[in-house]
Each structure stands twice: as structure tokens, then as C-alpha cells.
């Protein structure tokens, strides 16, 4: 009878041991590691992946995920260096590279990393100007990544990417930037128009230098312009008049004006109008004196 009790007891003990061993089995995925604490002391190396044994209550295991974690940094009201108030939010990408330090050096590496990113975002963007924040986004992201990674490196956390997600500007600032962009576009249009005029004037100068020795080239240009105008359906008729035909008339006009201006070597007034009354009276008196003397002599 006692043998039956002994076998039963052994069976129960073996069943309990088997149940205990089964309860100690842990399975870790490929992206997981387990930090084992045995009697409160951390084991030298993390366990996993695969099947491991955790002998509780002697051992205690903390699972650590090695995959990249994405956290959205809450929107922050920031005043830039040029005193512009903006609202900025960002996205943080990080992962654990050392499971032992991520558990031993910080209580909650997820919360700690998020808070470091939040404070760094406010302090770093507060030192940048608005133009740099809008146009030099890559440099700003790289600087944020370097600063946050420097804080989280002792925790065994590697910050891979920090991206500024959105920048909300006040409405007056948006209108001011729109006016600035419009003025810049107008300036570029005027510069391009001026460059076009300069190039056109230079080409016209070169064309004039080429056609100057050949008068017939100008006549051919007149005829070509007439053909271009006549090709359109309009009622305007243009007759090209060579400037050489007006040359003799212009020379004769200049010679006549010169001859009328100079008489007996002295310039005269060629303007039409009434002469001075005193000069008219003196001239009349001088002409009447000889007639009077001749009458008295008879």
C-alpha cells in the first residue's frame, strides 16, 4: 500500500516540476531581447531571441523591443530668433541599440526620449530664424537629430531621424510673406524684361553695323517689312520711303537758311514781324532830306 502512495507522490511531484518548467519557458521574437534579473542582479547579457528559461520567482525578465519606434512630438508654441510666433510639431524615429542600458540607465526610455525631443525642439527652433526654419528644413532636422541623439546615447537609444512636420504661421505673417513673394516675382520679371531689351538693342546695333556699308540691305528690309504687313488682313497700306530721297531737300533748306542769316558779312534777323518803330522813323527821315534840298535850289 505504501508503494502506491510513494508512486502517487512521485507522480504528483514530477507533474508539479513539469508544470513549473513549462511555466518558466519564455519565447522571444526576433526583434525582442530579454534582460534577466536574478535575485535583483542583472545578468551580463540579454537573452533571446527564441526559447529561454526564466526561473521565477528567482528570475525576473524585462522585454525590450529593438524595432524603430515612431513618436509624434506635441505641437509647441515657439518664438523664433527674429521674434515671430509659430506653432511647430515634429516626428521622432528612434530604436534601442543596447537593451541593457535602456533598462538599467533610465526608468522609462520611451517617455524620457519623448520629453528630451520636446524640450530640444523648443530650445533649438527658438534660436533659428523664420527663413531658416522654412527654407533650411534639412539643416534644422539634422541639428535636432544630433542634439537629441547626444542626450539619449547613454540610455542605449539611437535617434535616427527627426522631421519637422508642420509650421503654423499667424495670418498677418502669411499675408506679409505673400506680398513679399509677389514683389520678388515682379522684380524678377522686370530684370528679365530689362535683360531682353538689352540683348535686343545689342543685336540691333550689330545689325546696323552690318547693313551700314550696304544701302540695298536697308531697302530689302523695307520690302520685307512691307510683305509682313501685307500678309495680315488689314486695311493699312505702308509705302516705304527711303531717307536718301529727302537728303537733297534737307541740304537745300540748310543752305538757304545760312544765306539768309548772313548778309554783307553781318548776321541779320530773319524772323518775320514788325520792325522797331524808332528805326523806321529814322530811315524815313534820312530818305526825305535830299528831296527837300533839291526843291530850294530851283
PATORGU-963963 format. One line per 10 residues: number of its first residue (from 0); for each residue x, y, z of N, C-alpha, C, O, CB. Coordinates in steps of 0.05 Angstrom, whole numbers. Glycine has a CB too. Example, Ala and Ser with C-alpha at 12.3 -4.5 7.8 and 13.67 -1.06 7.14 Angstrom:
0> 264 -114 156 246 -90 156 264 -66 156 285 -66 169 226 -89 181; 257 -45 142 273 -21 143 258 1 157 268 23 161 282 -12 114
This chain:
0> 17 -24 0 0 0 0 17 25 0 12 45 -13 -19 0 25; 39 23 16 56 47 17 70 52 -9 77 75 -16 77 44 38; 74 31 -25 86 35 -51 68 50 -69 77 66 -86 93 8 -64; 42 45 -66 23 61 -83 24 90 -76 24 107 -93 -6 50 -79; 25 96 -50 27 124 -41 53 137 -51 54 160 -58 25 126 -11; 74 121 -50 100 131 -59 100 138 -89 109 159 -97 123 112 -53; 90 119 -105 88 125 -133 70 148 -139 76 165 -157 78 100 -148; 48 150 -125 30 173 -129 43 199 -122 40 219 -136 4 169 -112; 58 199 -100 72 223 -92 93 231 -112 96 255 -119 85 220 -65; 108 211 -122 128 218 -142 115 228 -167 126 247 -180 145 193 -148
10> 93 216 -175 79 226 -199 70 255 -196 72 271 -214 55 208 -206; 59 260 -172 50 288 -168 73 307 -168 71 329 -179 34 290 -140; 96 299 -155 119 316 -155 130 321 -183 137 344 -190 141 304 -137; 131 300 -199 141 303 -226 122 321 -242 131 337 -259 144 276 -240; 96 318 -237 77 335 -252 80 364 -244 79 382 -261 48 326 -246; 85 369 -218 89 396 -209 115 408 -221 116 431 -229 91 398 -178; 136 391 -221 162 400 -233 158 407 -263 168 427 -273 184 380 -230; 143 390 -277 138 394 -305 122 420 -309 128 435 -327 124 370 -317; 102 423 -292 86 448 -295 103 472 -289 101 493 -302 62 447 -276; 121 470 -269 138 492 -263 157 499 -286 161 522 -293 155 487 -237
20> 169 478 -298 187 482 -320 172 494 -344 182 511 -359 200 456 -328; 148 484 -348 132 495 -370 125 525 -365 125 541 -384 106 480 -374; 120 532 -340 115 560 -334 140 577 -336 137 602 -339 103 562 -306; 163 565 -335 188 581 -338 196 586 -367 215 601 -372 211 567 -323; 183 574 -385 190 577 -413 180 604 -423 157 612 -419 178 554 -430; 198 618 -437 192 644 -449 201 643 -479 222 631 -485 205 668 -434; 185 655 -496 192 655 -525 194 685 -533 176 701 -530 171 640 -542; 218 692 -543 223 719 -552 224 719 -582 237 702 -595 249 729 -539; 211 739 -594 212 742 -623 239 752 -632 257 759 -616 190 762 -632; 243 753 -658 268 762 -669 275 790 -662 299 797 -659 268 759 -700
30> 255 807 -659 260 835 -654 259 841 -624 259 865 -616 240 852 -668; 259 821 -607 258 825 -578 282 814 -564 295 795 -574 232 812 -567; 289 826 -542 310 817 -524 300 817 -496 283 834 -489 336 833 -528; 310 799 -480 301 798 -452 324 803 -433 345 790 -434 290 770 -446; 321 823 -415 340 829 -394 332 814 -369 311 819 -358 342 861 -389; 350 796 -360 343 778 -338 355 790 -312 379 796 -311 354 750 -343; 338 792 -292 347 799 -265 345 774 -247 323 764 -243 330 823 -253; 367 765 -237 368 741 -219 374 750 -191 396 759 -186 388 719 -230; 355 747 -174 357 757 -146 365 786 -145 381 795 -129 378 740 -131; 353 801 -163 357 830 -164 382 839 -179 386 863 -183 359 840 -137
40> 399 821 -188 422 828 -203 418 822 -233 407 801 -240 447 812 -192; 427 840 -249 423 837 -278 444 817 -289 467 818 -281 426 864 -293; 435 800 -306 453 782 -319 471 797 -339 463 819 -348 436 760 -335; 494 787 -345 513 802 -361 503 808 -389 507 830 -399 539 787 -364; 489 790 -401 480 793 -429 450 789 -431 438 773 -417 495 773 -448; 437 803 -449 409 799 -453 403 772 -467 421 762 -481 396 822 -470; 380 761 -463 372 735 -474 355 739 -499 343 760 -503 358 718 -454; 356 719 -516 338 719 -540 354 724 -565 377 731 -564 317 740 -537; 340 720 -587 312 712 -590 309 682 -588 329 667 -588 300 722 -616; 284 672 -588 279 644 -587 268 635 -560 255 651 -546 304 628 -594
50> 274 610 -552 265 598 -528 285 602 -505 308 595 -508 259 568 -532; 276 613 -483 293 617 -460 278 608 -435 253 605 -435 302 647 -457; 293 605 -414 281 596 -388 284 619 -368 306 630 -364 295 570 -378; 262 625 -355 262 645 -334 251 631 -309 227 625 -307 244 670 -341; 269 627 -290 262 612 -265 251 631 -244 265 642 -228 286 596 -254; 225 635 -246 212 652 -226 206 636 -200 202 611 -202 186 665 -237; 206 648 -178 209 677 -173 237 687 -171 242 710 -164 194 685 -149; 257 669 -176 285 677 -174 292 697 -196 306 716 -191 303 652 -175; 282 691 -220 289 709 -242 265 727 -249 242 720 -245 297 692 -267; 272 749 -260 252 769 -270 262 779 -297 285 787 -299 247 792 -249
60> 245 779 -317 253 787 -344 238 813 -352 214 816 -347 248 764 -364; 253 830 -366 242 854 -378 245 852 -408 268 849 -418 255 880 -367; 224 853 -423 225 851 -453 232 879 -464 221 899 -455 198 841 -464; 249 879 -484 257 904 -497 253 900 -527 262 880 -539 287 912 -491; 239 919 -539 234 918 -568 256 933 -583 262 956 -577 206 931 -575; 268 920 -602 290 932 -617 281 945 -643 298 956 -658 311 911 -624; 256 945 -649 246 958 -674 246 988 -672 246 999 -650 218 947 -681; 246 1001 -695 244 1031 -695 217 1040 -685 196 1030 -694 249 1042 -724; 218 1059 -667 194 1069 -654 189 1097 -664 207 1113 -667 196 1069 -623; 164 1103 -670 156 1129 -681 139 1144 -660 120 1133 -649 140 1127 -707
70> 148 1168 -653 133 1184 -634 128 1212 -646 146 1224 -657 148 1186 -607; 104 1221 -643 97 1248 -652 101 1268 -629 89 1265 -608 68 1249 -663; 118 1288 -634 123 1308 -614 99 1327 -614 91 1337 -635 150 1323 -619; 89 1333 -591 65 1350 -589 71 1378 -600 94 1388 -598 56 1352 -559; 51 1391 -612 55 1419 -623 64 1438 -601 53 1438 -578 29 1429 -636; 84 1454 -607 95 1473 -588 94 1501 -600 99 1506 -623 124 1465 -581; 87 1520 -582 87 1549 -589 116 1559 -585 126 1559 -563 66 1566 -573; 128 1568 -607 156 1576 -606 159 1604 -617 145 1612 -636 174 1556 -623; 176 1620 -605 183 1646 -614 211 1645 -626 231 1639 -612 182 1668 -591; 214 1650 -652 239 1647 -665 258 1671 -657 250 1689 -643 235 1647 -696
80> 282 1669 -668 302 1690 -661 294 1717 -671 302 1737 -659 329 1682 -671; 279 1718 -694 270 1744 -704 243 1751 -694 228 1767 -707 270 1743 -734; 235 1740 -670 211 1748 -656 185 1743 -672 168 1760 -674 212 1777 -648; 183 1719 -683 159 1711 -697 148 1686 -682 162 1667 -678 165 1704 -727; 122 1688 -675 109 1666 -660 99 1645 -680 83 1652 -697 87 1677 -642; 108 1620 -677 99 1599 -695 92 1575 -677 100 1573 -654 121 1591 -715; 76 1557 -689 68 1532 -676 80 1509 -692 73 1506 -716 37 1530 -673; 97 1492 -679 112 1472 -693 107 1445 -680 106 1443 -656 142 1479 -694; 105 1424 -697 105 1397 -687 124 1381 -704 130 1389 -727 76 1384 -687; 133 1358 -694 153 1342 -707 148 1312 -702 131 1305 -686 181 1349 -698
90> 162 1296 -717 161 1267 -715 189 1256 -708 209 1265 -719 150 1254 -741; 190 1238 -689 215 1227 -679 216 1197 -685 197 1182 -679 218 1232 -649; 239 1188 -696 244 1160 -702 269 1151 -686 290 1163 -689 248 1155 -733; 266 1131 -670 288 1121 -654 284 1091 -648 263 1080 -652 290 1137 -627; 306 1078 -639 306 1050 -633 327 1044 -611 345 1060 -607 311 1033 -658; 323 1021 -599 342 1013 -577 365 997 -590 360 978 -604 327 996 -555; 389 1006 -584 413 991 -594 427 976 -572 443 958 -577 432 1011 -607; 422 983 -547 434 969 -524 411 963 -504 404 981 -488 457 986 -511; 400 939 -503 378 933 -485 386 935 -455 369 943 -439 368 905 -490; 410 929 -449 418 931 -421 417 959 -410 406 965 -389 447 919 -417
100> 429 978 -425 429 1006 -416 401 1018 -417 395 1035 -401 448 1022 -433; 385 1010 -437 358 1021 -438 341 1014 -414 322 1028 -408 344 1012 -464; 348 992 -400 333 984 -377 347 993 -351 334 1001 -332 330 953 -376; 374 993 -350 388 1000 -326 393 1029 -322 395 1039 -300 414 985 -326; 395 1045 -344 403 1073 -342 380 1092 -340 383 1114 -330 420 1080 -365; 356 1084 -348 333 1102 -347 308 1086 -340 306 1062 -347 329 1116 -375; 290 1099 -325 267 1084 -316 248 1077 -339 238 1054 -341 252 1101 -295; 242 1096 -357 224 1092 -379 236 1107 -403 233 1131 -406 195 1102 -373; 250 1092 -420 265 1105 -442 246 1117 -462 253 1136 -475 283 1085 -455; 222 1106 -465 203 1118 -484 194 1146 -475 195 1165 -491 178 1100 -487
110> 186 1148 -450 177 1174 -440 201 1194 -439 198 1217 -446 165 1171 -412; 224 1184 -431 247 1201 -428 256 1212 -456 262 1236 -459 271 1187 -415; 256 1195 -476 263 1204 -503 243 1224 -514 251 1243 -527 266 1180 -521; 218 1220 -509 198 1238 -518 201 1266 -505 198 1286 -519 170 1227 -513; 206 1266 -480 210 1292 -466 235 1307 -475 235 1331 -477 210 1288 -436; 256 1292 -479 281 1305 -489 276 1317 -516 285 1339 -522 304 1284 -490; 262 1302 -533 256 1313 -560 239 1338 -559 243 1356 -574 242 1291 -577; 220 1338 -540 202 1361 -538 217 1386 -529 214 1407 -541 179 1355 -518; 233 1383 -508 249 1406 -498 270 1415 -519 274 1439 -522 262 1400 -471; 282 1397 -532 302 1404 -553 289 1418 -576 301 1437 -587 317 1379 -563
120> 265 1410 -583 251 1423 -605 246 1453 -598 250 1470 -615 225 1409 -611; 237 1458 -575 232 1486 -567 257 1502 -565 257 1525 -575 217 1486 -540; 278 1492 -553 302 1507 -549 317 1512 -576 328 1534 -580 321 1494 -529; 318 1492 -593 334 1494 -618 320 1512 -638 332 1529 -650 338 1466 -630; 294 1508 -641 279 1524 -661 276 1553 -651 273 1571 -667 252 1513 -666; 278 1557 -625 277 1585 -615 302 1600 -621 302 1625 -620 273 1584 -585; 324 1587 -628 349 1600 -636 351 1604 -666 370 1617 -675 372 1584 -626; 332 1594 -681 333 1597 -711 314 1619 -720 295 1625 -706 326 1570 -724; 320 1630 -743 303 1650 -755 281 1636 -771 283 1613 -778 319 1669 -772; 260 1652 -777 237 1641 -791 245 1632 -819 236 1611 -829 215 1661 -793
130> 262 1648 -833 270 1640 -860 286 1614 -860 282 1597 -878 287 1662 -873; 303 1610 -840 318 1585 -838 299 1562 -832 303 1539 -842 340 1587 -817; 279 1567 -816 260 1546 -809 244 1537 -833 236 1513 -834 242 1555 -786; 238 1555 -851 222 1548 -874 238 1538 -898 229 1520 -912 206 1572 -882; 262 1549 -902 277 1542 -926 299 1522 -920 305 1505 -937 289 1567 -938; 311 1523 -896 333 1505 -889 323 1483 -871 334 1479 -849 356 1520 -876; 302 1469 -880 290 1449 -863 308 1425 -857 308 1414 -836 264 1439 -876; 324 1418 -877 342 1395 -874 363 1400 -853 370 1383 -836 356 1388 -900; 374 1425 -853 395 1432 -833 382 1432 -805 395 1423 -786 407 1459 -839; 359 1442 -802 345 1443 -776 340 1415 -766 344 1409 -743 319 1459 -778
140> 330 1397 -784 325 1369 -776 351 1355 -768 351 1340 -748 312 1354 -799; 372 1360 -782 398 1347 -776 408 1356 -749 418 1340 -733 419 1353 -798; 406 1382 -743 415 1392 -717 398 1381 -694 408 1374 -673 414 1423 -717; 372 1379 -698 354 1367 -678 362 1338 -673 363 1329 -650 325 1369 -686; 368 1323 -694 376 1295 -691 402 1292 -676 404 1275 -659 378 1282 -719; 421 1310 -681 447 1308 -667 443 1314 -637 455 1300 -620 467 1328 -679; 428 1334 -631 424 1342 -602 409 1321 -587 418 1313 -565 410 1369 -600; 387 1311 -598 371 1291 -584 387 1265 -582 386 1251 -561 345 1286 -598; 402 1257 -602 418 1232 -601 440 1234 -581 447 1215 -568 429 1226 -629; 451 1258 -577 471 1262 -557 460 1258 -529 474 1248 -511 484 1289 -559
150> 435 1265 -524 423 1262 -498 415 1232 -493 417 1223 -470 398 1279 -495; 406 1218 -513 396 1191 -510 417 1169 -513 412 1146 -508 374 1186 -529; 441 1177 -522 462 1156 -525 469 1142 -500 473 1117 -501 487 1169 -537; 471 1155 -476 477 1140 -452 455 1120 -444 460 1102 -428 481 1159 -429; 431 1123 -455 409 1104 -449 408 1081 -468 391 1064 -466 383 1119 -449; 427 1080 -487 426 1058 -507 404 1062 -528 395 1042 -540 422 1032 -493; 396 1087 -533 376 1093 -553 388 1109 -575 403 1129 -569 352 1109 -539; 384 1101 -599 394 1115 -623 372 1129 -637 352 1117 -646 409 1095 -642; 374 1156 -639 355 1172 -654 364 1173 -683 385 1184 -689 352 1201 -642; 348 1162 -701 356 1161 -729 347 1185 -745 362 1196 -761 344 1136 -742
160> 322 1194 -741 311 1216 -757 293 1233 -740 278 1223 -723 295 1205 -782; 295 1259 -744 276 1279 -733 266 1296 -755 282 1309 -769 290 1296 -710; 241 1297 -760 229 1312 -781 209 1333 -770 190 1326 -756 215 1294 -802; 214 1358 -777 194 1379 -770 170 1375 -788 172 1378 -812 206 1408 -773; 147 1369 -776 124 1361 -791 109 1384 -803 102 1384 -826 106 1344 -774; 103 1404 -786 86 1426 -795 94 1451 -780 102 1450 -757 56 1420 -791; 92 1474 -794 98 1500 -783 74 1518 -788 68 1525 -811 124 1513 -795; 59 1525 -767 36 1542 -770 43 1571 -765 54 1577 -743 13 1533 -750; 38 1588 -784 44 1616 -782 19 1632 -777 -3 1624 -785 58 1626 -808; 22 1655 -763 -1 1673 -760 -11 1684 -786 5 1686 -805 5 1696 -741
170> -36 1691 -788 -47 1701 -813 -34 1727 -823 -28 1729 -846 -77 1706 -809; -28 1747 -805 -14 1770 -815 13 1764 -827 21 1775 -847 -9 1791 -793; 27 1744 -816 53 1736 -827 50 1723 -854 66 1727 -872 68 1718 -807; 29 1707 -857 24 1694 -883 19 1715 -904 29 1713 -927 0 1675 -881; 2 1735 -898 -3 1756 -917 22 1772 -924 27 1779 -947 -25 1775 -907; 38 1778 -904 63 1792 -909 82 1776 -926 95 1787 -944 77 1799 -882; 84 1750 -922 101 1733 -938 91 1732 -967 106 1730 -986 104 1705 -926; 64 1731 -970 52 1731 -997 59 1756 -1012 65 1756 -1036 22 1727 -995; 58 1780 -998 65 1805 -1012 94 1805 -1019 102 1815 -1040 58 1829 -994; 111 1794 -1001 140 1793 -1007 146 1775 -1031 162 1783 -1048 155 1783 -983
180> 132 1753 -1032 136 1735 -1055 127 1748 -1081 140 1745 -1102 121 1708 -1051; 104 1762 -1080 94 1776 -1104 114 1798 -1113 119 1800 -1137 67 1788 -1099; 124 1813 -1094 144 1834 -1101 169 1821 -1113 181 1833 -1131 150 1851 -1077; 177 1799 -1103 201 1786 -1113 196 1776 -1142 214 1778 -1159 209 1762 -1095; 173 1765 -1147 167 1757 -1174 166 1780 -1194 175 1778 -1216 140 1742 -1175; 154 1803 -1185 154 1827 -1202 182 1837 -1207 188 1845 -1230 137 1849 -1189; 199 1836 -1187 227 1844 -1191 241 1827 -1212 255 1837 -1229 242 1844 -1164; 237 1801 -1209 249 1783 -1229 239 1788 -1257 254 1786 -1277 244 1753 -1221; 212 1793 -1259 201 1799 -1286 213 1824 -1298 219 1825 -1321 171 1802 -1284; 217 1845 -1281 229 1870 -1292 258 1865 -1300 267 1875 -1320 227 1892 -1271
190> 272 1850 -1284 300 1844 -1291 302 1828 -1317 319 1834 -1334 314 1829 -1268; 285 1809 -1320 285 1793 -1345 277 1810 -1368 289 1808 -1390 266 1769 -1342; 258 1828 -1365 250 1846 -1387 272 1864 -1394 277 1869 -1418 225 1862 -1379; 286 1875 -1374 309 1893 -1380 331 1878 -1394 344 1889 -1412 319 1906 -1354; 337 1854 -1386 357 1838 -1400 349 1833 -1429 366 1833 -1446 362 1812 -1385; 324 1827 -1433 315 1823 -1461 318 1848 -1478 326 1847 -1501 286 1815 -1461; 311 1872 -1466 315 1897 -1481 344 1902 -1487 351 1911 -1509 303 1920 -1465; 361 1896 -1468 390 1900 -1472 400 1882 -1494 416 1891 -1511 405 1894 -1446; 392 1857 -1494 401 1838 -1515 390 1847 -1542 404 1845 -1562 393 1810 -1508; 364 1856 -1543 353 1864 -1568 368 1889 -1579 373 1891 -1603 323 1871 -1565
200> 374 1908 -1561 389 1932 -1570 417 1925 -1580 426 1936 -1600 391 1952 -1547; 430 1906 -1568 456 1897 -1577 454 1884 -1604 471 1889 -1621 468 1878 -1556; 434 1868 -1609 431 1855 -1635 424 1876 -1657 434 1874 -1679 409 1834 -1634; 408 1896 -1649 402 1917 -1669 427 1933 -1676 431 1940 -1699 380 1936 -1658; 444 1938 -1656 469 1952 -1661 486 1936 -1680 498 1947 -1699 484 1958 -1635; 488 1910 -1676 504 1893 -1693 492 1893 -1722 507 1893 -1741 506 1865 -1682; 466 1891 -1723 453 1891 -1750 458 1918 -1764 463 1918 -1788 423 1887 -1747; 457 1940 -1750 462 1966 -1762 491 1968 -1772 496 1978 -1794 457 1989 -1743; 510 1958 -1757 537 1958 -1766 541 1941 -1791 558 1947 -1808 555 1948 -1744; 526 1919 -1793 529 1902 -1816 517 1915 -1841 528 1913 -1863 516 1875 -1811
210> 493 1928 -1838 479 1940 -1861 489 1967 -1869 482 1976 -1891 450 1941 -1855; 505 1981 -1853 514 2008 -1860 530 2008 -1886 525 2027 -1902 532 2018 -1837; 549 1990 -1891 563 1992 -1917 546 1984 -1941 555 1988 -1964 587 1974 -1916; 523 1973 -1937 506 1963 -1959 479 1976 -1958 461 1967 -1944 504 1932 -1958; 474 1998 -1973 448 2012 -1972 425 1995 -1982 403 1997 -1972 449 2038 -1988; 431 1977 -2000 410 1960 -2011 399 1941 -1989 376 1932 -1991 420 1944 -2034; 415 1935 -1969 405 1918 -1947 382 1931 -1933 363 1917 -1925 428 1911 -1928; 384 1957 -1929 361 1972 -1916 337 1971 -1933 314 1969 -1923 369 2001 -1910; 340 1974 -1960 317 1972 -1978 304 1945 -1977 280 1942 -1978 326 1979 -2007; 320 1924 -1975 309 1897 -1973 294 1893 -1946 274 1879 -1946 332 1876 -1975
220> 304 1906 -1926 289 1904 -1900 263 1919 -1902 243 1910 -1891 306 1916 -1878; 262 1942 -1917 237 1956 -1921 217 1938 -1935 194 1936 -1927 241 1982 -1937; 226 1925 -1957 208 1908 -1972 199 1884 -1955 176 1876 -1958 222 1898 -1997; 216 1873 -1939 208 1851 -1922 187 1859 -1902 168 1845 -1897 232 1839 -1908; 191 1883 -1890 171 1893 -1871 144 1898 -1885 123 1893 -1873 181 1920 -1858; 145 1908 -1910 120 1912 -1925 106 1886 -1930 82 1884 -1929 126 1927 -1951; 122 1865 -1937 110 1839 -1942 98 1827 -1916 77 1815 -1917 131 1820 -1953; 111 1832 -1894 100 1822 -1869 73 1836 -1862 55 1823 -1853 120 1826 -1846; 72 1862 -1866 47 1877 -1860 25 1869 -1880 2 1866 -1872 52 1907 -1861; 32 1865 -1905 12 1858 -1925 1 1830 -1921 -21 1824 -1931 23 1861 -1953
230> 16 1813 -1907 6 1786 -1903 -18 1785 -1884 -34 1766 -1885 28 1768 -1893; -20 1805 -1867 -43 1806 -1848 -67 1818 -1862 -64 1834 -1881 -36 1822 -1823; -91 1810 -1853 -115 1820 -1865 -123 1847 -1851 -137 1847 -1831 -138 1800 -1862; -112 1868 -1862 -118 1895 -1851 -120 1915 -1874 -114 1908 -1897 -97 1903 -1830; -129 1938 -1867 -133 1960 -1888 -111 1980 -1887 -113 2001 -1900 -159 1974 -1883; -90 1975 -1873 -67 1994 -1871 -48 1988 -1894 -39 1965 -1898 -53 1992 -1844; -40 2009 -1908 -21 2006 -1930 4 2023 -1923 1 2047 -1917 -33 2015 -1958; 26 2012 -1924 51 2025 -1917 69 2026 -1942 74 2005 -1955 66 2011 -1894; 78 2050 -1949 97 2053 -1971 124 2061 -1959 126 2083 -1947 87 2074 -1992; 144 2045 -1962 170 2053 -1951 182 2075 -1967 183 2073 -1992 189 2028 -1950
240> 191 2096 -1955 203 2119 -1968 233 2120 -1959 238 2125 -1936 189 2146 -1961; 251 2116 -1977 279 2117 -1969 287 2144 -1959 279 2165 -1970 297 2109 -1993; 303 2145 -1939 312 2170 -1928 331 2185 -1947 335 2209 -1943 325 2166 -1901; 343 2171 -1966 361 2184 -1985 347 2204 -2003 359 2223 -2012 376 2163 -2001; 321 2200 -2008 306 2218 -2025 303 2245 -2012 301 2266 -2025 279 2207 -2031; 302 2246 -1986 299 2272 -1971 325 2286 -1967 325 2308 -1957 285 2267 -1945; 347 2273 -1974 373 2286 -1969 377 2312 -1984 385 2331 -1971 395 2267 -1977; 372 2314 -2010 376 2340 -2024 359 2362 -2013 368 2385 -2011 370 2337 -2054; 333 2356 -2006 316 2377 -1995 326 2387 -1968 325 2411 -1963 287 2366 -1992; 336 2369 -1953 346 2377 -1927 371 2394 -1930 376 2413 -1915 352 2353 -1909
250> 389 2387 -1950 413 2403 -1954 406 2431 -1965 418 2450 -1956 432 2389 -1973; 387 2433 -1984 379 2459 -1995 367 2476 -1973 372 2500 -1972 359 2455 -2018; 351 2465 -1956 339 2480 -1934 360 2492 -1916 358 2514 -1907 320 2464 -1919; 381 2476 -1910 402 2485 -1892 418 2507 -1906 427 2526 -1892 420 2462 -1883; 424 2505 -1933 439 2525 -1947 424 2552 -1948 436 2573 -1944 447 2516 -1975; 397 2551 -1955 382 2575 -1956 380 2590 -1929 382 2614 -1928 354 2570 -1965; 377 2574 -1908 376 2587 -1882 403 2600 -1875 403 2621 -1862 369 2566 -1860; 425 2588 -1884 451 2600 -1878 455 2626 -1894 466 2645 -1883 474 2580 -1884; 446 2626 -1920 449 2651 -1936 432 2673 -1926 441 2696 -1926 442 2645 -1965; 408 2668 -1917 391 2689 -1907 400 2699 -1880 395 2722 -1873 363 2679 -1904
260> 414 2684 -1866 423 2692 -1840 447 2711 -1841 450 2729 -1825 430 2668 -1822; 465 2707 -1861 490 2723 -1863 488 2740 -1888 485 2729 -1910 515 2704 -1864; 489 2767 -1885 488 2787 -1907 510 2808 -1903 510 2820 -1881 460 2800 -1910; 528 2812 -1923 550 2831 -1921 568 2825 -1897 580 2843 -1885 539 2859 -1919; 569 2799 -1892 587 2792 -1870 576 2796 -1843 589 2790 -1823 612 2807 -1872; 550 2806 -1841 538 2811 -1815 512 2795 -1813 497 2795 -1832 532 2841 -1810; 507 2782 -1790 483 2766 -1787 459 2784 -1785 460 2805 -1772 484 2748 -1763; 437 2777 -1798 412 2792 -1797 391 2775 -1784 392 2751 -1783 404 2801 -1825; 370 2790 -1776 347 2776 -1764 329 2767 -1786 318 2784 -1801 332 2795 -1744; 325 2741 -1789 308 2730 -1810 280 2725 -1800 264 2713 -1814 320 2705 -1821
270> 274 2733 -1776 247 2728 -1766 228 2748 -1778 235 2771 -1782 247 2730 -1735; 204 2738 -1783 183 2755 -1794 169 2770 -1771 165 2759 -1749 163 2738 -1810; 161 2795 -1777 147 2810 -1757 150 2840 -1762 161 2848 -1783 158 2803 -1729; 142 2857 -1744 143 2886 -1747 169 2895 -1735 176 2888 -1713 119 2899 -1732; 184 2912 -1750 210 2923 -1740 205 2944 -1720 182 2952 -1715 226 2933 -1763; 227 2953 -1708 225 2973 -1687 216 2999 -1699 226 3007 -1721 253 2977 -1673; 197 3013 -1687 185 3038 -1697 205 3060 -1699 204 3076 -1717 161 3047 -1680; 224 3062 -1680 244 3084 -1680 262 3081 -1704 270 3101 -1716 260 3083 -1654; 270 3056 -1711 287 3052 -1734 272 3059 -1759 285 3070 -1778 297 3023 -1735; 246 3054 -1761 230 3061 -1785 229 3091 -1789 232 3100 -1811 202 3050 -1783
280> 226 3106 -1768 224 3135 -1769 251 3147 -1778 251 3165 -1795 216 3147 -1743; 273 3136 -1768 299 3147 -1775 305 3141 -1805 316 3158 -1819 322 3135 -1758; 297 3119 -1814 301 3112 -1842 285 3130 -1860 294 3139 -1881 294 3083 -1847; 260 3136 -1852 243 3154 -1869 254 3182 -1869 254 3195 -1891 215 3154 -1858; 264 3192 -1847 275 3220 -1846 300 3222 -1863 304 3242 -1876 281 3227 -1818; 316 3202 -1862 341 3203 -1878 335 3203 -1907 350 3214 -1923 360 3180 -1871; 314 3189 -1915 308 3188 -1944 294 3214 -1954 295 3220 -1978 290 3165 -1949; 282 3229 -1936 267 3253 -1945 285 3278 -1946 276 3297 -1959 244 3258 -1927; 308 3279 -1934 325 3303 -1933 335 3312 -1961 334 3336 -1967 348 3298 -1914; 345 3294 -1978 355 3303 -2004 333 3315 -2021 339 3334 -2036 368 3281 -2019
290> 309 3306 -2019 287 3317 -2035 281 3346 -2028 276 3362 -2045 262 3300 -2032; 282 3352 -2003 277 3380 -1993 298 3399 -2003 291 3421 -2012 276 3381 -1963; 323 3392 -2003 345 3409 -2012 343 3415 -2042 348 3437 -2051 373 3396 -2005; 336 3396 -2057 334 3399 -2086 312 3419 -2093 315 3434 -2112 329 3373 -2099; 290 3420 -2078 268 3438 -2083 276 3467 -2078 268 3485 -2093 244 3431 -2066; 292 3473 -2058 301 3500 -2051 320 3511 -2071 321 3535 -2075 313 3501 -2023; 336 3494 -2083 356 3503 -2102 344 3512 -2128 355 3530 -2141 376 3480 -2108; 320 3501 -2136 307 3510 -2160 295 3537 -2156 283 3548 -2175 286 3491 -2170
